[in-house]
């Protein structure tokens, strides 16, 4: 317990403090302060003489969750003969403090009870939310192989699909895996801004594009899996958006690998064509994914896989060729900390590619992976790990290989590559608009034939 003068009352208080100042009004809870006080000094400042009215202000740090400090005040007269450590003053202060502390503890228990009521409050906020339905109750192009239940009903209001973030259905894990990945990438970006000058250093722009493209593809994936079940048109529109995220992330991978990871010999061979080719392959990947989804409306699901996997595989081979050449030339004598993360991103990518292509778990346990254990959920986890390793490796290359890439890339190349990233986004948006128009034509035709 410390004593502070009014002059110090504006300071940051970390301990319980007693402040005295003149007041012209009594408080009924301070009746015990009816005795007269002698003159005392606190912190070099004169406290009112005995018989003068004083106000006692106790400032306690509020221990309730999310609350700050709070002041409680009592008014009365100083006991006669009181000094700084007078037993009467100390006793009265202890009584007051005990009362306040008990009040705060009571508030903590009240807050904990409110927290325990959150699930019930969420349920009451959406009492009309329907349960999940079987695969036979949704259009066939909504269905996933070997997933029989856990589908959300179509044509509900937007509030239902937003609140389904907290509901148990067969997209819940897909949503949360990439939502958590987005938050991890956001934290990583915040950490990088403390050491990397993304504004003043053009050589950092490829790393910036990689981080932004990583957050973009995870955000678009969350939107697609969360809202894609509202209607047939929304299903195509939001998953087309998801494919834009995939394409621009492929370009983000290409730019950091060519800018930071390339060696002199490969740079000499592909300089001038690597990044334009990466832009073209990213756009073809977006087109292949959108067309595969569109064909899934009338053709077997394996057609979608072929249209999605082949362009994406070609883009991956091209975009990661600088890393592959660097890993193949690795030796035990090498002292390159980024190589471990490059090995990690390659291993995670091949793992996620396998689970994306082959629904292994659902096929082994049909109907038992409807909510947890789907191959696509494992694909999300491995892809997020791959991206995190890629960001770590690219940052280490940015720091450790600056002399090399500063010599290989001119001062204007980074701006050119940023421009190609914008071109990739624009072309992918046009592809989505074109494919979405074709989907609408199919729906209009179906409506007319009914």
N, C-alpha and C positions, 0 to 999 in steps of 0.2 A: 504494500500500500504506500502511495506517495502523495505528497501535498503539492498542488500547483496553484500559481497565481492566475488571475484572469488573463494576464498578458500571455500566458502559455497555453490558454485554452484552445487556440487554433492549431496547435501542433499535433502531429500524429501521435495518438495515445496508444501505447501498447500495454500499459498497466492501469490498474484501478487508480483513479485520481480524485482528489477532493479539491474543489474550487470554491472560494468564498467571495461573495461580492454583495454590495448593498442592495437591499430590496425593501419595498415598502408594504409587503403583503405577507401574511402568515399562511402556513399550510397546516391543516389539522393533523397530519401524520407526524409533525415535528413538535408535538406538545412537550416532549421531554427536553427540548431546547428552550426552556423557560427561565433558566437561571441566568444570572449576569456573568459576563466574561470580563477578564482583565485584558489589557492591551497585550497582544502577542504579534510577532512578525513571522511571516511565512515566505521563504525565498526572497528575503530582503524587502518585501512589500508590506506596508502596514495594514493589518486586519482591523476592522472597525472596533472601536472601544467598547468596553463592557456596557451592556444595556442597549447597544445598537442592534437593529434587525439585520440578520444575515441570511443568505440563501446558500444552502449546501447542495452542490451539484456533483453527483457520482456518475462517472462515465465508465461503463463496463463494455467490454467487447461482447457483442451478442453472439451466443453460441448456437442460435437457431440456424439451420442450414440456409445458406444464401443471404443471410442478413449481415449488416455491418455493425458499427458501434451504436450505442444508444445511451441517452442521458436520462437520469431520474433525479428529481429535485425535491428537497425538503427545506422548509424555512422555519426559523425560530431564533432564540437568543442564546448567546454563548454562556456556558456554565461559568460561574465565578471562579477565578483562579486557574482557569484552564490554560494549559501550555500545549506545545506541539504534540507531546506524547502523553497528555493527561489521560488517566484511565477512563474518565467519564466520556471524553471525546472518542477514544478508541472503542469503548463498549457500544456507544451509540452507532458508530460507523459499522461495527461488526454486525449489529442487529439489522441495520439497513441493507448491508451487502448480502447477508444471508437471505433476506426476503427477496431481493432482486434475483439472486442466483436461483432460488427455488422457482421463481416465475419463469426464468429462462429455461430451466430443465423441463418444466411443464410444457413450454412451447415446443421443445425438441420432440417430446413424446407425441404431441399433437401432430407435428410435421411427419413423423415416422408413420403414424396411423394414416395420414393422408396419402403417403407414398404407397402403402400397402393397398389402398383403395384404387390405385391407378388402373389395374386391369378391369375391375368392375366398372369404373367410370368410362373406359373405352368401350366396353360392351354396351353400356347404357347409352353412349353417344350414337351408337349405330345399332339399335335394337332390331331393325328390319333387314340387316345384312343376311342374304341367303347363304346357305351352305354350298359346298362344292358338289359337282355333279359328275356323272360317268362320261367316258369317251363317246358313247353312243348318243349322247345328248348335245354334242357340239359338232360343227361342220368337220368333215374328215381332214381338211388341211390344217385344222387346229390340233389334231391329234399327234402325239409322239408314239413311236413304236414301243410296245410293251408297257406303256403307261396307261392304266385303265381308269383311274379315278383321280380326283383332286382338281378337276377343271372348274373354272369359275363360269357362271352363267353369263350369257351375252346380254347386251342392251340394257345394262343397269346404269344408274347415274354415275357421274365422274367421282362423286364422293365415295361410292362403294369401292371403286378400283383403287383410289388413293388409300383408303383405310385398309384395303386388303394387304397392304404392306405388313400389317400385324396379324394377318390371318394365316391359318395353315392351309396351303394349297400347293399344287405341284410346281409353282413358279417362285415360291417364297425363298428357297435357298439360292436360286439363280439371281434373284433381286439383291439379296443381302450380301452375297459374295462380291459382287461388283460394286455395291454401295460402300462396303467396308474398304475395298481396294481404292475407290475414288478418294475416300478420306485419308488413306495412307499416302497416296500420291500427293494429295493437297498438303499434308504435313511435310512430306519430303521437299516439295516445292518451296514451302516456307523456310525450311532449313537451308536450301540452296541459295535463296535470296540474301542470306546473311553473309555469304562468302563469294558469291558470283555476281558480277555487275552485268545484269541482263540488258541494261539500257545503254551503257557506254562502251561495252566490249562487243563488237560484232562477231567475234569468234565464239561467243557464248550463245548466239542465236540458234544454232542447231540443237543444242541441249535444251533451250527453252521450248523449241517446237516439239521435241520428244516428250517433255513433261506435259505440255498443254495437250498434245494429241493423246497421251495416255489418260489424262483426266476426261477428255472428250469421249473416247470410246467407251470408258466405263460408265459415264453418265448416260450416254445414248443407250447403252445396254440395259441400264436400270429402267429407263423410260419405256423401252420396248417390252421388257418382261412384265413391268407393272401395269401398263395401260394397253398392251396389245390385245388383251382379251375383251375389250369393250364391244367391238363389232368387227365384221369382216373387213370393212375398209380401214378401220383403225389398225387392225392386225397387220395389213400390208404396209400401211403408211409408217407405222412406228418401227417395224423391222427393216424397212428400207432405210430409215434414219440410222438404225443400228449398223447397217452395212456401210453407210457413209463414214461412221466412226471407225470401222475396221480399215477402210481404205486410207483414210488420212493418218491413221496410226502406222500403217505400212510405210507411208511416205516419211513419217517421223523417224522410223527405224532406219530407213535408207539414208537419210541425211546425216545422222550421227555416225553411222558406220563409215560412210564415204568421207566425212569430214575429219573424224578423229581416229578411226581404226585403220584406215587404208595405209599401205606402205608405198614407198616410192615407185617400185616397179609396176604394181597394179595401177597406181594413179596415172602413170605414164601411158598405160594401155587404154584406159577407159575414160580418161579426162575428156570432158566435153559431151559424153554420151550417157554417163552413168545416171545423173539426176534426171535428165529428160526421159530416159527409159524407165526410171523409177516412177515418175509421174504417170506415164502411159500405163504401166502395169498396175498401179493403184487404181486408176480409173477402170481398167478392164476387170479388176477384182470386184469393184463395186457393181459393174454391169453384170458380171457373172452371178454374183450373189442375188441381185435383184431379179434377174431373169430366171434363176433357179427357183426362187420363191414364187414367181409368177407362174412358172410351169407346174409347180406343185399343185396349182389349182385344178389341173386336168391330167397331169402325168404322174407316174410313180415317184415316191420320195427319193429314190436313188438318183434320179435325174437332177434333183436339187443339189445333192451331195457332189455330183460330178461338176456341175456348173460353179459351185462354190469352192471346191477343193483345188481344181486344176489351176485357175487363175491365181488363187492365193498361194499355191505352191510355187508357181513360177516367180511371183513377186518375192516370196521369201528367199528363194535361191539367189536371185539377183541382189536383193537388198543386203543379204548377209554374206555375200562373197568376200568382202574385205575381212570380216571376222573369221570366216572359214580359212582363208589363206594364212591369216595370222596364227590361228590355232594349230594348223598343220605344220607350221614352221617353229612351233614351241619346243623348247628343250629344257631339261632340268636345270641348266645353268642360267636360265632366264630369271630375272628378278623384276617381273611385271605384275603388280598386284591386281591389275584389271583383268588379267587372263582368267583368274578363278571365277569372276562374275560372268565373263563371256562363256566359259564352259557351262556355268549354271543356266544362263539364258537359253543356250542351245538345248541342253538336256530337258529343261522345262517345256520348251517349245515342242520338241518331238513327243513328249508325253501328252501335252494338251492336244496336239494334232491327232494322236491316236484315239483319244477318248472322244474327240469331236467327230471323227470318221466312223468309229465302231461303237455302237451302243452295247458295250460288253456287259455291264452290270445288269441292265434291264433284261438283256437276253438270257442271262443266267438265272435271274430271279424275276420272272415276269409278274407284274402286279405287286411286287414287294418293294419297289423303288419309286413308288408314285410320289412320295413326298421327300424322302431323303435317300441319296445313293445313286441318283441318275448320272450317267456319263457326262451329260452337259454340265452338271454342277461341278464335277471333277475338272472338266475342261476350263471352267471359269477360274477355279483355284490355281491351276497350273499356269494359265495365261497371266494371271495377276503376278504370280511369283516370277515368271519370265520377264515381265515388264519391269518389276522392281530390280531384278539383277541387271537388266539392260540399263536402267537409269544410273545405278551405282557404277557400272563399268564405264559408261560414257562420261560420267563426272570424273572418274579417275583418269581417263584418257585426256579429258579437257585440261586437267591439272598437270599430268605427267608428260604429255607429248606435245606441249605447246610449241616448242621449237620446231618440231617436224611439220605440224599442220600449218603453222604460220608461214613456213617456207613454201609449202605445196599450194596453199590456197591464197589467192590475192585478196586484197581488202574488200573488193566488190562482190566476191563470190557468195558470201553469206547473205547479202541482200538479195542476190539473184535466186538463191535457194528458197528464201522466204517468199519471194514472188511466185515461184513454182508451187509452193505449198498452197497459196491462195488460189492458183489456177486449178490445182487438184480439188479443192473444196468446191469451186464454182462448177467444174465439169461434173463432179459427183452429184451436186444438187440438180443439175440439168438432167442427168440420167434418172434420178429418182422421180423428177417431175414427169418425164416421158413414160417411165414404167407405171407410175401411179395412174396416169391417164389411160393406159391400156387396161389396167385393173378395173377402173371405173367403167370402161366400155364393156367388159365382160359382165359386170354386175348389172349394167343397164340392159344388156341382152337377156340375161336371166330373168330380169323383172318383166320384160316385154313378153317372153315366152310363157310366163305363168298365167 
